Amino acid sequence: MSPWRISGLFRHDGLFVIPAWLNHQPFKLLFDPGSVYSMIKPSVATLLNLHVIGSRRILQGAYFPVDCPVYQLDSF
């Protein structure tokens, strides 16, 4: 397989889910090739014992700004 191909699974709703490792722990992530940011749920941040290192204002949903916490992963 080419190193540029992504292995994953298309779900019934058309979403593409891929296996990934965050801080050396396995997870299944939604892959969006048009996304500007990588995001995780707060429960995953807690599970990985991540600490907020800052905040970033992004446009979300109906194009209104939302302040989001920023975390730093050791590995992705």
C-alpha positions in Angstrom: 0.0 0.0 0.0 1.2 3.5 -0.8 2.3 5.5 2.3 0.0 8.3 1.0 -3.2 6.2 1.3 -5.3 6.3 4.4 -6.9 3.1 5.7 -10.3 3.5 7.3 -14.0 2.6 7.2 -16.9 4.5 5.6 -19.9 4.4 7.9 -23.5 4.2 6.7 -23.9 8.0 7.2 -20.9 8.6 4.8 -18.4 9.6 7.5 -14.9 8.3 7.1 -13.4 6.8 10.4 -9.7 6.1 10.7 -7.6 4.4 13.4 -5.2 6.8 15.1 -2.9 7.0 18.0 -3.0 10.0 20.4 -0.3 10.2 23.0 0.4 6.5 22.4 -3.2 5.4 22.9 -5.5 4.0 20.2 -8.6 5.9 19.1 -11.0 6.0 16.1 -11.2 9.4 14.6 -13.5 11.1 12.1 -11.4 12.1 9.1 -12.3 15.3 7.3 -9.8 16.2 4.6 -11.2 19.7 4.4 -10.8 20.5 8.1 -8.5 23.3 9.2 -8.2 22.0 12.8 -8.0 18.7 14.6 -10.5 18.5 17.5 -11.2 16.1 20.3 -14.0 15.8 22.8 -13.4 17.1 26.4 -13.8 13.5 27.7 -10.8 12.4 25.5 -8.7 15.3 26.8 -9.5 14.2 30.3 -8.7 10.6 29.5 -5.3 11.6 28.0 -4.7 13.9 31.0 -4.2 16.9 28.8 -3.9 20.4 30.1 -5.1 23.6 28.4 -2.1 25.6 27.0 -4.1 28.4 25.5 -7.3 29.4 23.7 -8.2 30.0 20.1 -11.2 31.7 18.5 -12.5 29.8 15.5 -15.6 30.1 13.3 -17.9 27.2 13.8 -21.3 26.0 12.6 -23.3 29.1 11.7 -20.2 31.1 11.2 -20.1 32.6 14.7 -16.9 32.7 16.7 -16.3 30.2 19.4 -13.4 30.2 21.9 -11.9 26.7 22.1 -9.3 25.4 24.5 -5.9 24.4 22.9 -4.1 21.3 24.0 -0.7 19.9 23.0 -0.4 16.2 22.3 2.9 14.4 22.6 2.2 12.3 19.6 -0.5 12.2 16.8 
